[in-house]
Amino acid sequence: MYFTGIIIAVCTFVTIGIWHPIVIKTEYYWGTRPWIIYLVIGLISIGAALFIENPLVSAVVGVFGASALWGIGELFSQKKRVERGWFPKNPNRK
């Protein structure tokens, strides 16, 4: 039996689960300004995945990078959700 697909699926699920609160906390404390950090992390991860020989590790690193890039859009969407009152606004941030 081959478990590679299942392992990649679980790692994808966990990675998305990790990025979700990171995006929320980032917007709460710093707003959308750190989007460039998400871009750098995403591009470096995807670039690294191209050079990793192990297919499982390469896939997980690629998924991590793609999730970081997806997080950019989610960061700006989170800003809109805060403006609509769906999430709390940080009273200490201008």
PDB file of N, CA, C and O in Angstrom:
ATOM      1  N   MET A   1       0.827  -1.173   0.000  1.00  0.00           N
ATOM      2  CA  MET A   1       0.000   0.000   0.000  1.00  0.00           C
ATOM      3  C   MET A   1       0.882   1.252   0.000  1.00  0.00           C
ATOM      4  O   MET A   1       1.973   1.276   0.570  1.00  0.00           O
ATOM      5  N   TYR A   2       0.367   2.279  -0.657  1.00  0.00           N
ATOM      6  CA  TYR A   2       1.102   3.535  -0.748  1.00  0.00           C
ATOM      7  C   TYR A   2       0.343   4.611   0.037  1.00  0.00           C
ATOM      8  O   TYR A   2      -0.825   4.887  -0.235  1.00  0.00           O
ATOM      9  N   PHE A   3       1.011   5.197   0.988  1.00  0.00           N
ATOM     10  CA  PHE A   3       0.386   6.177   1.868  1.00  0.00           C
ATOM     11  C   PHE A   3       0.774   7.616   1.543  1.00  0.00           C
ATOM     12  O   PHE A   3       0.371   8.537   2.254  1.00  0.00           O
ATOM     13  N   THR A   4       1.541   7.819   0.494  1.00  0.00           N
ATOM     14  CA  THR A   4       2.033   9.153   0.166  1.00  0.00           C
ATOM     15  C   THR A   4       0.899  10.158  -0.021  1.00  0.00           C
ATOM     16  O   THR A   4       0.957  11.267   0.509  1.00  0.00           O
ATOM     17  N   GLY A   5      -0.117   9.778  -0.764  1.00  0.00           N
ATOM     18  CA  GLY A   5      -1.239  10.696  -1.002  1.00  0.00           C
ATOM     19  C   GLY A   5      -1.966  11.068   0.273  1.00  0.00           C
ATOM     20  O   GLY A   5      -2.343  12.223   0.473  1.00  0.00           O
ATOM     21  N   ILE A   6      -2.162  10.073   1.139  1.00  0.00           N
ATOM     22  CA  ILE A   6      -2.839  10.326   2.416  1.00  0.00           C
ATOM     23  C   ILE A   6      -1.990  11.243   3.290  1.00  0.00           C
ATOM     24  O   ILE A   6      -2.511  12.159   3.925  1.00  0.00           O
ATOM     25  N   ILE A   7      -0.690  10.997   3.321  1.00  0.00           N
ATOM     26  CA  ILE A   7       0.208  11.823   4.132  1.00  0.00           C
ATOM     27  C   ILE A   7       0.208  13.261   3.617  1.00  0.00           C
ATOM     28  O   ILE A   7       0.162  14.200   4.411  1.00  0.00           O
ATOM     29  N   ILE A   8       0.259  13.441   2.312  1.00  0.00           N
ATOM     30  CA  ILE A   8       0.220  14.789   1.735  1.00  0.00           C
ATOM     31  C   ILE A   8      -1.108  15.473   2.071  1.00  0.00           C
ATOM     32  O   ILE A   8      -1.131  16.661   2.390  1.00  0.00           O
ATOM     33  N   ALA A   9      -2.197  14.732   1.999  1.00  0.00           N
ATOM     34  CA  ALA A   9      -3.507  15.303   2.319  1.00  0.00           C
ATOM     35  C   ALA A   9      -3.566  15.754   3.777  1.00  0.00           C
ATOM     36  O   ALA A   9      -4.056  16.845   4.070  1.00  0.00           O
ATOM     37  N   VAL A  10      -3.075  14.932   4.677  1.00  0.00           N
ATOM     38  CA  VAL A  10      -3.079  15.294   6.095  1.00  0.00           C
ATOM     39  C   VAL A  10      -2.178  16.502   6.337  1.00  0.00           C
ATOM     40  O   VAL A  10      -2.552  17.416   7.072  1.00  0.00           O
ATOM     41  N   CYS A  11      -1.003  16.514   5.727  1.00  0.00           N
ATOM     42  CA  CYS A  11      -0.095  17.653   5.877  1.00  0.00           C
ATOM     43  C   CYS A  11      -0.708  18.933   5.309  1.00  0.00           C
ATOM     44  O   CYS A  11      -0.517  20.011   5.871  1.00  0.00           O
ATOM     45  N   THR A  12      -1.436  18.822   4.210  1.00  0.00           N
ATOM     46  CA  THR A  12      -2.125  19.978   3.631  1.00  0.00           C
ATOM     47  C   THR A  12      -3.175  20.496   4.599  1.00  0.00           C
ATOM     48  O   THR A  12      -3.267  21.701   4.829  1.00  0.00           O
ATOM     49  N   PHE A  13      -3.958  19.608   5.161  1.00  0.00           N
ATOM     50  CA  PHE A  13      -4.988  19.981   6.123  1.00  0.00           C
ATOM     51  C   PHE A  13      -4.378  20.673   7.335  1.00  0.00           C
ATOM     52  O   PHE A  13      -4.881  21.703   7.784  1.00  0.00           O
ATOM     53  N   VAL A  14      -3.299  20.110   7.864  1.00  0.00           N
ATOM     54  CA  VAL A  14      -2.625  20.694   9.029  1.00  0.00           C
ATOM     55  C   VAL A  14      -2.016  22.049   8.683  1.00  0.00           C
ATOM     56  O   VAL A  14      -2.101  22.987   9.477  1.00  0.00           O
ATOM     57  N   THR A  15      -1.408  22.158   7.518  1.00  0.00           N
ATOM     58  CA  THR A  15      -0.794  23.422   7.102  1.00  0.00           C
ATOM     59  C   THR A  15      -1.833  24.527   6.988  1.00  0.00           C
ATOM     60  O   THR A  15      -1.612  25.641   7.463  1.00  0.00           O
ATOM     61  N   ILE A  16      -2.952  24.230   6.369  1.00  0.00           N
ATOM     62  CA  ILE A  16      -4.024  25.224   6.262  1.00  0.00           C
ATOM     63  C   ILE A  16      -4.535  25.573   7.652  1.00  0.00           C
ATOM     64  O   ILE A  16      -4.821  26.736   7.937  1.00  0.00           O
ATOM     65  N   GLY A  17      -4.650  24.579   8.510  1.00  0.00           N
ATOM     66  CA  GLY A  17      -5.081  24.817   9.884  1.00  0.00           C
ATOM     67  C   GLY A  17      -4.115  25.683  10.667  1.00  0.00           C
ATOM     68  O   GLY A  17      -4.528  26.441  11.544  1.00  0.00           O
ATOM     69  N   ILE A  18      -2.845  25.577  10.360  1.00  0.00           N
ATOM     70  CA  ILE A  18      -1.836  26.414  11.025  1.00  0.00           C
ATOM     71  C   ILE A  18      -1.893  27.842  10.492  1.00  0.00           C
ATOM     72  O   ILE A  18      -1.802  28.792  11.270  1.00  0.00           O
ATOM     73  N   TRP A  19      -2.042  28.008   9.185  1.00  0.00           N
ATOM     74  CA  TRP A  19      -2.041  29.347   8.593  1.00  0.00           C
ATOM     75  C   TRP A  19      -3.267  30.166   8.973  1.00  0.00           C
ATOM     76  O   TRP A  19      -3.190  31.392   9.059  1.00  0.00           O
ATOM     77  N   HIS A  20      -4.402  29.501   9.202  1.00  0.00           N
ATOM     78  CA  HIS A  20      -5.630  30.238   9.513  1.00  0.00           C
ATOM     79  C   HIS A  20      -5.464  31.142  10.742  1.00  0.00           C
ATOM     80  O   HIS A  20      -5.729  32.340  10.636  1.00  0.00           O
ATOM     81  N   PRO A  21      -5.038  30.628  11.899  1.00  0.00           N
ATOM     82  CA  PRO A  21      -4.859  31.532  13.044  1.00  0.00           C
ATOM     83  C   PRO A  21      -3.698  32.507  12.871  1.00  0.00           C
ATOM     84  O   PRO A  21      -3.717  33.601  13.437  1.00  0.00           O
ATOM     85  N   ILE A  22      -2.691  32.118  12.094  1.00  0.00           N
ATOM     86  CA  ILE A  22      -1.576  33.051  11.848  1.00  0.00           C
ATOM     87  C   ILE A  22      -2.086  34.287  11.121  1.00  0.00           C
ATOM     88  O   ILE A  22      -1.723  35.410  11.471  1.00  0.00           O
ATOM     89  N   VAL A  23      -2.924  34.085  10.115  1.00  0.00           N
ATOM     90  CA  VAL A  23      -3.491  35.214   9.365  1.00  0.00           C
ATOM     91  C   VAL A  23      -4.331  36.097  10.291  1.00  0.00           C
ATOM     92  O   VAL A  23      -4.222  37.322  10.249  1.00  0.00           O
ATOM     93  N   ILE A  24      -5.157  35.483  11.116  1.00  0.00           N
ATOM     94  CA  ILE A  24      -6.018  36.250  12.017  1.00  0.00           C
ATOM     95  C   ILE A  24      -5.180  37.071  12.997  1.00  0.00           C
ATOM     96  O   ILE A  24      -5.441  38.258  13.194  1.00  0.00           O
ATOM     97  N   LYS A  25      -4.187  36.452  13.603  1.00  0.00           N
ATOM     98  CA  LYS A  25      -3.327  37.164  14.564  1.00  0.00           C
ATOM     99  C   LYS A  25      -2.496  38.248  13.880  1.00  0.00           C
ATOM    100  O   LYS A  25      -2.293  39.323  14.445  1.00  0.00           O
ATOM    101  N   THR A  26      -2.019  37.971  12.672  1.00  0.00           N
ATOM    102  CA  THR A  26      -1.242  38.972  11.944  1.00  0.00           C
ATOM    103  C   THR A  26      -2.071  40.214  11.692  1.00  0.00           C
ATOM    104  O   THR A  26      -1.605  41.330  11.919  1.00  0.00           O
ATOM    105  N   GLU A  27      -3.302  40.028  11.222  1.00  0.00           N
ATOM    106  CA  GLU A  27      -4.161  41.181  10.950  1.00  0.00           C
ATOM    107  C   GLU A  27      -4.497  41.915  12.244  1.00  0.00           C
ATOM    108  O   GLU A  27      -4.556  43.145  12.256  1.00  0.00           O
ATOM    109  N   TYR A  28      -4.714  41.191  13.320  1.00  0.00           N
ATOM    110  CA  TYR A  28      -5.072  41.805  14.594  1.00  0.00           C
ATOM    111  C   TYR A  28      -3.945  42.695  15.115  1.00  0.00           C
ATOM    112  O   TYR A  28      -4.192  43.826  15.532  1.00  0.00           O
ATOM    113  N   TYR A  29      -2.720  42.194  15.094  1.00  0.00           N
ATOM    114  CA  TYR A  29      -1.608  42.929  15.685  1.00  0.00           C
ATOM    115  C   TYR A  29      -0.916  43.903  14.738  1.00  0.00           C
ATOM    116  O   TYR A  29      -0.449  44.955  15.175  1.00  0.00           O
ATOM    117  N   TRP A  30      -0.841  43.573  13.439  1.00  0.00           N
ATOM    118  CA  TRP A  30      -0.069  44.398  12.515  1.00  0.00           C
ATOM    119  C   TRP A  30      -0.830  44.871  11.290  1.00  0.00           C
ATOM    120  O   TRP A  30      -0.284  45.632  10.491  1.00  0.00           O
ATOM    121  N   GLY A  31      -2.057  44.452  11.121  1.00  0.00           N
ATOM    122  CA  GLY A  31      -2.824  44.851   9.941  1.00  0.00           C
ATOM    123  C   GLY A  31      -2.373  44.075   8.721  1.00  0.00           C
ATOM    124  O   GLY A  31      -1.957  42.922   8.832  1.00  0.00           O
ATOM    125  N   THR A  32      -2.455  44.702   7.556  1.00  0.00           N
ATOM    126  CA  THR A  32      -2.090  44.016   6.310  1.00  0.00           C
ATOM    127  C   THR A  32      -0.652  44.291   5.877  1.00  0.00           C
ATOM    128  O   THR A  32      -0.193  43.760   4.865  1.00  0.00           O
ATOM    129  N   ARG A  33       0.055  45.115   6.638  1.00  0.00           N
ATOM    130  CA  ARG A  33       1.431  45.472   6.249  1.00  0.00           C
ATOM    131  C   ARG A  33       2.379  44.282   6.076  1.00  0.00           C
ATOM    132  O   ARG A  33       3.232  44.334   5.191  1.00  0.00           O
ATOM    133  N   PRO A  34       2.275  43.216   6.869  1.00  0.00           N
ATOM    134  CA  PRO A  34       3.216  42.096   6.712  1.00  0.00           C
ATOM    135  C   PRO A  34       2.953  41.193   5.500  1.00  0.00           C
ATOM    136  O   PRO A  34       3.539  40.114   5.412  1.00  0.00           O
ATOM    137  N   TRP A  35       2.098  41.601   4.575  1.00  0.00           N
ATOM    138  CA  TRP A  35       1.809  40.736   3.425  1.00  0.00           C
ATOM    139  C   TRP A  35       3.077  40.388   2.664  1.00  0.00           C
ATOM    140  O   TRP A  35       3.172  39.309   2.078  1.00  0.00           O
ATOM    141  N   ILE A  36       4.048  41.286   2.665  1.00  0.00           N
ATOM    142  CA  ILE A  36       5.304  41.035   1.938  1.00  0.00           C
ATOM    143  C   ILE A  36       6.068  39.862   2.561  1.00  0.00           C
ATOM    144  O   ILE A  36       6.755  39.120   1.858  1.00  0.00           O
ATOM    145  N   ILE A  37       5.948  39.700   3.864  1.00  0.00           N
ATOM    146  CA  ILE A  37       6.596  38.571   4.535  1.00  0.00           C
ATOM    147  C   ILE A  37       5.967  37.259   4.067  1.00  0.00           C
ATOM    148  O   ILE A  37       6.665  36.271   3.837  1.00  0.00           O
ATOM    149  N   TYR A  38       4.641  37.265   3.930  1.00  0.00           N
ATOM    150  CA  TYR A  38       3.952  36.083   3.411  1.00  0.00           C
ATOM    151  C   TYR A  38       4.439  35.771   1.996  1.00  0.00           C
ATOM    152  O   TYR A  38       4.639  34.606   1.649  1.00  0.00           O
ATOM    153  N   LEU A  39       4.630  36.806   1.183  1.00  0.00           N
ATOM    154  CA  LEU A  39       5.104  36.629  -0.186  1.00  0.00           C
ATOM    155  C   LEU A  39       6.494  36.002  -0.204  1.00  0.00           C
ATOM    156  O   LEU A  39       6.741  35.052  -0.947  1.00  0.00           O
ATOM    157  N   VAL A  40       7.391  36.527   0.603  1.00  0.00           N
ATOM    158  CA  VAL A  40       8.764  36.015   0.648  1.00  0.00           C
ATOM    159  C   VAL A  40       8.779  34.561   1.123  1.00  0.00           C
ATOM    160  O   VAL A  40       9.453  33.717   0.532  1.00  0.00           O
ATOM    161  N   ILE A  41       8.027  34.272   2.200  1.00  0.00           N
ATOM    162  CA  ILE A  41       7.969  32.897   2.707  1.00  0.00           C
ATOM    163  C   ILE A  41       7.415  31.958   1.638  1.00  0.00           C
ATOM    164  O   ILE A  41       7.950  30.870   1.427  1.00  0.00           O
ATOM    165  N   GLY A  42       6.346  32.378   0.967  1.00  0.00           N
ATOM    166  CA  GLY A  42       5.738  31.550  -0.064  1.00  0.00           C
ATOM    167  C   GLY A  42       6.665  31.276  -1.223  1.00  0.00           C
ATOM    168  O   GLY A  42       6.800  30.134  -1.660  1.00  0.00           O
ATOM    169  N   LEU A  43       7.309  32.324  -1.729  1.00  0.00           N
ATOM    170  CA  LEU A  43       8.206  32.152  -2.875  1.00  0.00           C
ATOM    171  C   LEU A  43       9.426  31.311  -2.528  1.00  0.00           C
ATOM    172  O   LEU A  43       9.856  30.475  -3.324  1.00  0.00           O
ATOM    173  N   ILE A  44       9.985  31.531  -1.340  1.00  0.00           N
ATOM    174  CA  ILE A  44      11.143  30.729  -0.923  1.00  0.00           C
ATOM    175  C   ILE A  44      10.746  29.260  -0.775  1.00  0.00           C
ATOM    176  O   ILE A  44      11.478  28.367  -1.203  1.00  0.00           O
ATOM    177  N   SER A  45       9.591  29.017  -0.169  1.00  0.00           N
ATOM    178  CA  SER A  45       9.142  27.630   0.029  1.00  0.00           C
ATOM    179  C   SER A  45       8.882  26.931  -1.299  1.00  0.00           C
ATOM    180  O   SER A  45       9.298  25.790  -1.499  1.00  0.00           O
ATOM    181  N   ILE A  46       8.196  27.613  -2.200  1.00  0.00           N
ATOM    182  CA  ILE A  46       7.921  26.999  -3.506  1.00  0.00           C
ATOM    183  C   ILE A  46       9.210  26.791  -4.289  1.00  0.00           C
ATOM    184  O   ILE A  46       9.385  25.768  -4.951  1.00  0.00           O
ATOM    185  N   GLY A  47      10.113  27.767  -4.208  1.00  0.00           N
ATOM    186  CA  GLY A  47      11.411  27.599  -4.862  1.00  0.00           C
ATOM    187  C   GLY A  47      12.189  26.429  -4.282  1.00  0.00           C
ATOM    188  O   GLY A  47      12.811  25.665  -5.019  1.00  0.00           O
ATOM    189  N   ALA A  48      12.155  26.289  -2.964  1.00  0.00           N
ATOM    190  CA  ALA A  48      12.859  25.180  -2.316  1.00  0.00           C
ATOM    191  C   ALA A  48      12.245  23.839  -2.710  1.00  0.00           C
ATOM    192  O   ALA A  48      12.959  22.850  -2.882  1.00  0.00           O
ATOM    193  N   ALA A  49      10.920  23.808  -2.852  1.00  0.00           N
ATOM    194  CA  ALA A  49      10.250  22.558  -3.224  1.00  0.00           C
ATOM    195  C   ALA A  49      10.726  22.052  -4.587  1.00  0.00           C
ATOM    196  O   ALA A  49      10.708  20.849  -4.847  1.00  0.00           O
ATOM    197  N   LEU A  50      11.148  22.962  -5.444  1.00  0.00           N
ATOM    198  CA  LEU A  50      11.640  22.558  -6.769  1.00  0.00           C
ATOM    199  C   LEU A  50      12.952  21.781  -6.696  1.00  0.00           C
ATOM    200  O   LEU A  50      13.282  21.015  -7.602  1.00  0.00           O
ATOM    201  N   PHE A  51      13.695  21.986  -5.610  1.00  0.00           N
ATOM    202  CA  PHE A  51      15.009  21.371  -5.500  1.00  0.00           C
ATOM    203  C   PHE A  51      15.068  20.231  -4.486  1.00  0.00           C
ATOM    204  O   PHE A  51      16.138  19.664  -4.265  1.00  0.00           O
ATOM    205  N   ILE A  52      13.969  19.894  -3.883  1.00  0.00           N
ATOM    206  CA  ILE A  52      13.927  18.799  -2.915  1.00  0.00           C
ATOM    207  C   ILE A  52      13.603  17.509  -3.666  1.00  0.00           C
ATOM    208  O   ILE A  52      12.581  17.404  -4.345  1.00  0.00           O
ATOM    209  N   GLU A  53      14.483  16.549  -3.528  1.00  0.00           N
ATOM    210  CA  GLU A  53      14.359  15.313  -4.299  1.00  0.00           C
ATOM    211  C   GLU A  53      13.244  14.402  -3.784  1.00  0.00           C
ATOM    212  O   GLU A  53      12.565  13.746  -4.574  1.00  0.00           O
ATOM    213  N   ASN A  54      13.056  14.360  -2.486  1.00  0.00           N
ATOM    214  CA  ASN A  54      12.025  13.502  -1.896  1.00  0.00           C
ATOM    215  C   ASN A  54      10.644  14.048  -2.250  1.00  0.00           C
ATOM    216  O   ASN A  54      10.323  15.180  -1.887  1.00  0.00           O
ATOM    217  N   PRO A  55       9.813  13.259  -2.958  1.00  0.00           N
ATOM    218  CA  PRO A  55       8.504  13.764  -3.396  1.00  0.00           C
ATOM    219  C   PRO A  55       7.583  14.169  -2.241  1.00  0.00           C
ATOM    220  O   PRO A  55       6.853  15.154  -2.347  1.00  0.00           O
ATOM    221  N   LEU A  56       7.614  13.427  -1.163  1.00  0.00           N
ATOM    222  CA  LEU A  56       6.760  13.740  -0.018  1.00  0.00           C
ATOM    223  C   LEU A  56       7.156  15.074   0.620  1.00  0.00           C
ATOM    224  O   LEU A  56       6.307  15.936   0.850  1.00  0.00           O
ATOM    225  N   VAL A  57       8.427  15.232   0.898  1.00  0.00           N
ATOM    226  CA  VAL A  57       8.910  16.476   1.512  1.00  0.00           C
ATOM    227  C   VAL A  57       8.718  17.651   0.561  1.00  0.00           C
ATOM    228  O   VAL A  57       8.326  18.737   0.988  1.00  0.00           O
ATOM    229  N   SER A  58       8.989  17.444  -0.708  1.00  0.00           N
ATOM    230  CA  SER A  58       8.798  18.491  -1.707  1.00  0.00           C
ATOM    231  C   SER A  58       7.341  18.947  -1.761  1.00  0.00           C
ATOM    232  O   SER A  58       7.064  20.145  -1.840  1.00  0.00           O
ATOM    233  N   ALA A  59       6.424  18.007  -1.720  1.00  0.00           N
ATOM    234  CA  ALA A  59       5.000  18.334  -1.761  1.00  0.00           C
ATOM    235  C   ALA A  59       4.582  19.119  -0.524  1.00  0.00           C
ATOM    236  O   ALA A  59       3.836  20.093  -0.629  1.00  0.00           O
ATOM    237  N   VAL A  60       5.055  18.703   0.640  1.00  0.00           N
ATOM    238  CA  VAL A  60       4.692  19.393   1.884  1.00  0.00           C
ATOM    239  C   VAL A  60       5.260  20.808   1.899  1.00  0.00           C
ATOM    240  O   VAL A  60       4.567  21.741   2.305  1.00  0.00           O
ATOM    241  N   VAL A  61       6.491  20.983   1.471  1.00  0.00           N
ATOM    242  CA  VAL A  61       7.087  22.320   1.416  1.00  0.00           C
ATOM    243  C   VAL A  61       6.352  23.181   0.385  1.00  0.00           C
ATOM    244  O   VAL A  61       6.127  24.369   0.617  1.00  0.00           O
ATOM    245  N   GLY A  62       5.982  22.593  -0.737  1.00  0.00           N
ATOM    246  CA  GLY A  62       5.224  23.320  -1.751  1.00  0.00           C
ATOM    247  C   GLY A  62       3.853  23.740  -1.249  1.00  0.00           C
ATOM    248  O   GLY A  62       3.412  24.860  -1.508  1.00  0.00           O
ATOM    249  N   VAL A  63       3.183  22.858  -0.539  1.00  0.00           N
ATOM    250  CA  VAL A  63       1.875  23.187   0.034  1.00  0.00           C
ATOM    251  C   VAL A  63       2.030  24.306   1.065  1.00  0.00           C
ATOM    252  O   VAL A  63       1.199  25.213   1.121  1.00  0.00           O
ATOM    253  N   PHE A  64       3.066  24.250   1.866  1.00  0.00           N
ATOM    254  CA  PHE A  64       3.329  25.308   2.843  1.00  0.00           C
ATOM    255  C   PHE A  64       3.511  26.652   2.135  1.00  0.00           C
ATOM    256  O   PHE A  64       2.954  27.664   2.560  1.00  0.00           O
ATOM    257  N   GLY A  65       4.293  26.653   1.055  1.00  0.00           N
ATOM    258  CA  GLY A  65       4.517  27.880   0.290  1.00  0.00           C
ATOM    259  C   GLY A  65       3.243  28.395  -0.366  1.00  0.00           C
ATOM    260  O   GLY A  65       2.975  29.596  -0.351  1.00  0.00           O
ATOM    261  N   ALA A  66       2.465  27.494  -0.937  1.00  0.00           N
ATOM    262  CA  ALA A  66       1.208  27.902  -1.560  1.00  0.00           C
ATOM    263  C   ALA A  66       0.242  28.447  -0.511  1.00  0.00           C
ATOM    264  O   ALA A  66      -0.498  29.392  -0.786  1.00  0.00           O
ATOM    265  N   SER A  67       0.241  27.869   0.673  1.00  0.00           N
ATOM    266  CA  SER A  67      -0.606  28.368   1.751  1.00  0.00           C
ATOM    267  C   SER A  67      -0.173  29.757   2.205  1.00  0.00           C
ATOM    268  O   SER A  67      -1.012  30.587   2.552  1.00  0.00           O
ATOM    269  N   ALA A  68       1.122  30.010   2.204  1.00  0.00           N
ATOM    270  CA  ALA A  68       1.612  31.343   2.551  1.00  0.00           C
ATOM    271  C   ALA A  68       1.154  32.364   1.515  1.00  0.00           C
ATOM    272  O   ALA A  68       0.736  33.466   1.871  1.00  0.00           O
ATOM    273  N   LEU A  69       1.230  32.004   0.241  1.00  0.00           N
ATOM    274  CA  LEU A  69       0.764  32.917  -0.809  1.00  0.00           C
ATOM    275  C   LEU A  69      -0.740  33.119  -0.724  1.00  0.00           C
ATOM    276  O   LEU A  69      -1.223  34.236  -0.910  1.00  0.00           O
ATOM    277  N   TRP A  70      -1.479  32.069  -0.450  1.00  0.00           N
ATOM    278  CA  TRP A  70      -2.922  32.177  -0.282  1.00  0.00           C
ATOM    279  C   TRP A  70      -3.239  33.079   0.922  1.00  0.00           C
ATOM    280  O   TRP A  70      -4.245  33.788   0.934  1.00  0.00           O
ATOM    281  N   GLY A  71      -2.368  33.035   1.919  1.00  0.00           N
ATOM    282  CA  GLY A  71      -2.547  33.851   3.117  1.00  0.00           C
ATOM    283  C   GLY A  71      -2.541  35.339   2.832  1.00  0.00           C
ATOM    284  O   GLY A  71      -3.125  36.112   3.592  1.00  0.00           O
ATOM    285  N   ILE A  72      -1.895  35.758   1.757  1.00  0.00           N
ATOM    286  CA  ILE A  72      -1.895  37.175   1.391  1.00  0.00           C
ATOM    287  C   ILE A  72      -3.322  37.632   1.118  1.00  0.00           C
ATOM    288  O   ILE A  72      -3.773  38.645   1.653  1.00  0.00           O
ATOM    289  N   GLY A  73      -4.024  36.883   0.287  1.00  0.00           N
ATOM    290  CA  GLY A  73      -5.416  37.218  -0.002  1.00  0.00           C
ATOM    291  C   GLY A  73      -6.284  37.134   1.235  1.00  0.00           C
ATOM    292  O   GLY A  73      -7.166  37.967   1.443  1.00  0.00           O
ATOM    293  N   GLU A  74      -6.033  36.127   2.057  1.00  0.00           N
ATOM    294  CA  GLU A  74      -6.813  35.963   3.282  1.00  0.00           C
ATOM    295  C   GLU A  74      -6.546  37.096   4.277  1.00  0.00           C
ATOM    296  O   GLU A  74      -7.432  37.480   5.041  1.00  0.00           O
ATOM    297  N   LEU A  75      -5.331  37.622   4.261  1.00  0.00           N
ATOM    298  CA  LEU A  75      -4.997  38.746   5.142  1.00  0.00           C
ATOM    299  C   LEU A  75      -5.863  39.957   4.807  1.00  0.00           C
ATOM    300  O   LEU A  75      -6.386  40.620   5.703  1.00  0.00           O
ATOM    301  N   PHE A  76      -6.012  40.241   3.520  1.00  0.00           N
ATOM    302  CA  PHE A  76      -6.847  41.367   3.105  1.00  0.00           C
ATOM    303  C   PHE A  76      -8.336  41.061   3.296  1.00  0.00           C
ATOM    304  O   PHE A  76      -9.126  41.958   3.590  1.00  0.00           O
ATOM    305  N   SER A  77      -8.707  39.801   3.129  1.00  0.00           N
ATOM    306  CA  SER A  77     -10.091  39.410   3.408  1.00  0.00           C
ATOM    307  C   SER A  77     -10.391  39.524   4.903  1.00  0.00           C
ATOM    308  O   SER A  77     -11.492  39.909   5.297  1.00  0.00           O
ATOM    309  N   GLN A  78      -9.410  39.189   5.719  1.00  0.00           N
ATOM    310  CA  GLN A  78      -9.573  39.300   7.166  1.00  0.00           C
ATOM    311  C   GLN A  78      -9.781  40.763   7.565  1.00  0.00           C
ATOM    312  O   GLN A  78     -10.569  41.058   8.463  1.00  0.00           O
ATOM    313  N   LYS A  79      -9.085  41.661   6.906  1.00  0.00           N
ATOM    314  CA  LYS A  79      -9.267  43.090   7.171  1.00  0.00           C
ATOM    315  C   LYS A  79     -10.731  43.480   6.915  1.00  0.00           C
ATOM    316  O   LYS A  79     -11.325  44.222   7.697  1.00  0.00           O
ATOM    317  N   LYS A  80     -11.297  42.981   5.828  1.00  0.00           N
ATOM    318  CA  LYS A  80     -12.706  43.274   5.521  1.00  0.00           C
ATOM    319  C   LYS A  80     -13.637  42.642   6.547  1.00  0.00           C
ATOM    320  O   LYS A  80     -14.644  43.242   6.925  1.00  0.00           O
ATOM    321  N   ARG A  81     -13.308  41.434   6.999  1.00  0.00           N
ATOM    322  CA  ARG A  81     -14.146  40.788   8.011  1.00  0.00           C
ATOM    323  C   ARG A  81     -14.129  41.569   9.319  1.00  0.00           C
ATOM    324  O   ARG A  81     -15.146  41.646  10.008  1.00  0.00           O
ATOM    325  N   VAL A  82     -12.982  42.148   9.663  1.00  0.00           N
ATOM    326  CA  VAL A  82     -12.882  42.977  10.870  1.00  0.00           C
ATOM    327  C   VAL A  82     -13.714  44.242  10.693  1.00  0.00           C
ATOM    328  O   VAL A  82     -14.427  44.657  11.607  1.00  0.00           O
ATOM    329  N   GLU A  83     -13.621  44.855   9.510  1.00  0.00           N
ATOM    330  CA  GLU A  83     -14.403  46.067   9.247  1.00  0.00           C
ATOM    331  C   GLU A  83     -15.902  45.801   9.327  1.00  0.00           C
ATOM    332  O   GLU A  83     -16.665  46.682   9.722  1.00  0.00           O
ATOM    333  N   ARG A  84     -16.328  44.604   8.958  1.00  0.00           N
ATOM    334  CA  ARG A  84     -17.750  44.245   9.020  1.00  0.00           C
ATOM    335  C   ARG A  84     -18.181  43.868  10.437  1.00  0.00           C
ATOM    336  O   ARG A  84     -19.370  43.697  10.705  1.00  0.00           O
ATOM    337  N   GLY A  85     -17.212  43.740  11.338  1.00  0.00           N
ATOM    338  CA  GLY A  85     -17.527  43.394  12.720  1.00  0.00           C
ATOM    339  C   GLY A  85     -17.589  41.910  13.005  1.00  0.00           C
ATOM    340  O   GLY A  85     -18.047  41.500  14.072  1.00  0.00           O
ATOM    341  N   TRP A  86     -17.132  41.101  12.064  1.00  0.00           N
ATOM    342  CA  TRP A  86     -17.167  39.653  12.249  1.00  0.00           C
ATOM    343  C   TRP A  86     -16.053  39.166  13.171  1.00  0.00           C
ATOM    344  O   TRP A  86     -16.170  38.110  13.793  1.00  0.00           O
ATOM    345  N   PHE A  87     -14.962  39.948  13.255  1.00  0.00           N
ATOM    346  CA  PHE A  87     -13.836  39.644  14.123  1.00  0.00           C
ATOM    347  C   PHE A  87     -13.502  40.893  14.922  1.00  0.00           C
ATOM    348  O   PHE A  87     -13.787  42.001  14.468  1.00  0.00           O
ATOM    349  N   PRO A  88     -12.908  40.744  16.095  1.00  0.00           N
ATOM    350  CA  PRO A  88     -12.600  41.927  16.908  1.00  0.00           C
ATOM    351  C   PRO A  88     -11.480  42.769  16.299  1.00  0.00           C
ATOM    352  O   PRO A  88     -10.550  42.249  15.682  1.00  0.00           O
ATOM    353  N   LYS A  89     -11.595  44.075  16.489  1.00  0.00           N
ATOM    354  CA  LYS A  89     -10.568  45.004  16.039  1.00  0.00           C
ATOM    355  C   LYS A  89      -9.633  45.285  17.212  1.00  0.00           C
ATOM    356  O   LYS A  89     -10.077  45.412  18.353  1.00  0.00           O
ATOM    357  N   ASN A  90      -8.368  45.379  16.931  1.00  0.00           N
ATOM    358  CA  ASN A  90      -7.374  45.666  17.968  1.00  0.00           C
ATOM    359  C   ASN A  90      -7.497  47.152  18.341  1.00  0.00           C
ATOM    360  O   ASN A  90      -7.214  48.012  17.507  1.00  0.00           O
ATOM    361  N   PRO A  91      -7.910  47.469  19.568  1.00  0.00           N
ATOM    362  CA  PRO A  91      -8.075  48.871  19.950  1.00  0.00           C
ATOM    363  C   PRO A  91      -6.742  49.607  20.116  1.00  0.00           C
ATOM    364  O   PRO A  91      -6.720  50.838  20.119  1.00  0.00           O
ATOM    365  N   ASN A  92      -5.653  48.889  20.252  1.00  0.00           N
ATOM    366  CA  ASN A  92      -4.339  49.506  20.457  1.00  0.00           C
ATOM    367  C   ASN A  92      -3.620  49.829  19.155  1.00  0.00           C
ATOM    368  O   ASN A  92      -2.585  50.495  19.170  1.00  0.00           O
ATOM    369  N   ARG A  93      -4.162  49.361  18.020  1.00  0.00           N
ATOM    370  CA  ARG A  93      -3.519  49.579  16.726  1.00  0.00           C
ATOM    371  C   ARG A  93      -4.257  50.686  15.995  1.00  0.00           C
ATOM    372  O   ARG A  93      -5.487  50.711  15.956  1.00  0.00           O
ATOM    373  N   LYS A  94      -3.494  51.600  15.418  1.00  0.00           N
ATOM    374  CA  LYS A  94      -4.102  52.722  14.681  1.00  0.00           C
ATOM    375  C   LYS A  94      -4.399  52.365  13.257  1.00  0.00           C
ATOM    376  O   LYS A  94      -4.910  53.196  12.506  1.00  0.00           O
TER     377      LYS A  94
END
